[in-house]
Amino acid sequence: MSDMILDISMLPETLFSRIKTEKVKFHEENGAFIVTPIVEERKSFDSLIGMFSDGKLSIDNHLKQKQLDKELEN
């Protein structure tokens, strides 16, 4: 049997209450079922510094653009 990734809400409450992750890997091996919690990595705060996380627009460039927009309105 191949591995399956399941949402923990699909498990019975007795298992669901003991697992602290949102997803689990379900694996069958020699007649035994193995349920392994999947821990997803979170983005670090450092990658979110700046106007957008993709780095295309910095806060300095954003402020310059706002200043230019104000000048064009006048």
N, C-alpha and C positions, 0 to 999 in steps of 0.2 A: 504494500500500500504506500502511496506517495504521501509526503507531508502536506498538511493543510494549515492555513492560517485562519483562525476563527476570532470573531469578536467575543469578548467574555460574556456578553449578554446572552449568547447562545448556549451557555453552559448552565447546568442545574445550580440553583441558589447555594447549595452546600459547597460547590467548588468556586462559584463566582465570589462569594464573600471572603475567600482566602487569597484571592489573586489581586494584586495591586496595580496591574497594568491593564491596558485597554484591549490588547490582543494576545493570543497564545498560539504556539505551534503545536499541532496535534500530530503525533507520530505513532505508528504501530510497528512493533518489533518483536518477533517470535511470540505472538499472541498477547503481548503486553502493550498497553496504550500509555504513551508518555505525553504529558501536557507540560510544555515549557513556556513560561512567560516571555514575551518579547518586549524588551526595553528599547524604546525609540530614543535616539539622541536628540537633544534639544539644541537649537541654534544658540550660540554664545552671544552675549550682549555686544561684544566687540564688532561683530559683523553687521550690527544694526546702527552703528554710529554714522551720522550724515543724514541727508535729506531722504534718500532712498537706500535700501540695503544693496542695490546693484552698483552703487557708486557713480552713477551717471550724472547726478546733480548734487553738488555739495551745498552746504548751507551758505557758504560765501557766494557761490554763483547764484543761488536763489535770492539772496538779499540784493545782489547787484541787479538782477532781473526785475525785482520789485521796484527798485529805485528808478530804473529806466522806464518802467511802465508808468510810474507816477509822473515823470518828466514829460512823457508823451501825452498824458491826459491833460496837462496844463497848457 
